[in-house]
Amino acid sequence: MTSSSEINQPLIRRVNLGKVLSVLAASDDAVTGTDIIAATGLTRATAHAVCNDLIRLGWVRELPARRESGNQLGRPSRWFAFNERAGHVLGIDIGTHSSTLLLADLRGRPLSVERVPIDDREPAVEHGRQVQQAVQRAAVVGQLEVTDILVVAMGFAARVDRSGQIRSENAYSQGTFEARRDALADITGATVLAENDANLAALGECWRGAAQGVDDLAVLLTGERIGAGLLESGRLLHGNQGGAGEMAYLDRVEGVGNADGIALLARTWGAEAVGSQTKTMIGDLANGDPAAVTAEMVFSAAADGDRAARAILDRLATRLANVIATIGTFVNPELVVVAGAVSQSAGALLEAINDQLPALTVTPPRVAVSTLGESVVSVGAVKHALDYVQRNALDIELAGATARSAAASTMHP
């Protein structure tokens, strides 16, 4: 008759594997068996046995034995490190005009970046072919095989629920995602995840950006359209159907009127100023052509003191202050980060926004500008993929070549 302790052995082993792997993955440096014992409460024999299992699986590598400082007696300590090259992850930002692919190791260290133009006149299958070619280029630069990619996370402007299902009614978005997902799965064999781009921006800012250490956060993507990624107590909010952070309600907010982003509005209002024959540096920068006006031209002219450009920035600040005030009232974040394509210029709006917020909400948040620039979504996508690897590592089969390489590099005392 099988005892309950025998039945529980596989579960206990799995729990112990997860404990030790979490300790090693969280440490930037190699750790000793003693460190692992202290962190997990396991016995020495169990801790070393678990490490041996993780080495065989390819997740951990053993470094040459050496004595700990101050300990000159007995057997030298065994040293272990997380194998950050056991596999790789790929984060993809599917933007309006281009896709950005960021390839990283399991520490999140970037290995290569590829950008692919998007032409929405092309069929979805062509988008899939282009992303396959970009993955192959990224793998060459990163000096790995495409099959070493364990997880791919893609972010785009669509509602995605907490289970990773796309809830958008937009057939184009659905079709292009499915084409890319299938193309990526075919070439890499990896798990492919979907997430809203603003949600990924929030993950990116918390991980590597301006919101490190902040648990209650809103990140606004403010390029062509405004979208918000929301974190409450460190947890990403999706809502019932992935609609948390959707900004269609701005159509009904006085002082805003729609969800147009600051890049779009700066370009539009700048073109209007040039077209009205107003004397402005924006026209000089655009050679008098309203169609040639960019958001960057407007911000540049404002920085040089141009009157028309300054008036546009004032309008943008008032509009964005009203948007931030609604978020401050609804979800009360500690910090709102302005991110997206023109975030590096958006610092010029902060003073005016902060001046207006106290009159618009009783819970005004701090406001900051993203430090990640245009990479904010792809960085967040890498983090999303890494989180998946950490949660599911024991169910992920590493590529044979990578696992053998890890085992070959292991040195026993």
Secondary structure, DSSP 8 states (H G I E B T S, - for coil): ---HHHHHHHHHHHHHHHHHHHHHHH-SS-EEHHHHHHHH---HHHHHHHHHHHHHHTSEEEEEEE--TT--SSS-EEEEEE-TTS-EEEEEEE-SSEEEEEEEETT--EEEEEEEE--TTS-HHHHHHHHHHHHHHHHHHHTS-GGGEEEEEEEESS-B-TTS-B----HHHHHHHHHHHHHHHHHH--EEEEEEHHHHHHHHHHHHSTTTT-SSEEEEEESSBEEEEEEETTEE---TTS-TT--GGGGGSTTT-S-B-HHHHHHHHHHHHHHTT---HHHHHTTT-GGG--HHHHHHHHHTT-HHHHHHHHHHHHHHHHHHHHHHHHT--SEEEEESTTTTTGGGGHHHHHHHHHHH-SS--EEEE-SSGGGHHHHHHHHHHHHHHHHHGGG----HHHHHHHHHT----
